[in-house]
Amino acid sequence: MARWLFKSEPNVFGWDDLIAKGDAGEEWDGVRNYQARNNMRAMKIGEQGLFYHSNIGKEAVGIVEIIALAHPDSTASDPKWECVDIKAVKPLPRAISLDEAKAEPRLKDMVLVNNSRLSVQPVTDEEWDVILELAGL
């Protein structure tokens, strides 16, 4: 199973907002980057990802699960834009900051460390394990 990272500005839609959606989750809408869209097209139901607060905080704060495959983004007028639905699984016991990820040698090749602007990113199994270890899981 693949792993992912979803970035959101916490003052627009943060971890607490996703938790409030419960098992119904939320459409991960508004993505207008081809690479991020293609990442969502590759996702499968049940795969997990990290929820990352961008701009404010710059830290991974929780684990999410994909609950709907890629479908047309309800906020887009152009049908080429698609998104998945995700729900909160659990918070990380300790948030992992971008600075901490950059300082961790085992994460030197992580997309987040090298292309922090991409809003939906793949995470390797090894990177996933390191992040969870650092977070206390």
MOLIN-V308030 format. One record per helix or strand. SS is the DSSP state (H for helix, E for strand). FROM is the first residue (numbers start at 1). TO is the last residue. If there is no record, write none. Layout:
BEGIN
ss=(SS & SS)
from=(FROM & FROM)
to=(TO & TO)
END
This chain:
BEGIN
ss=(E & H & E & H & E & E & E & H & H & H & E & H)
from=(3 & 15 & 26 & 34 & 48 & 59 & 82 & 98 & 105 & 111 & 120 & 125)
to=(9 & 24 & 27 & 41 & 54 & 72 & 97 & 103 & 107 & 114 & 123 & 135)
END
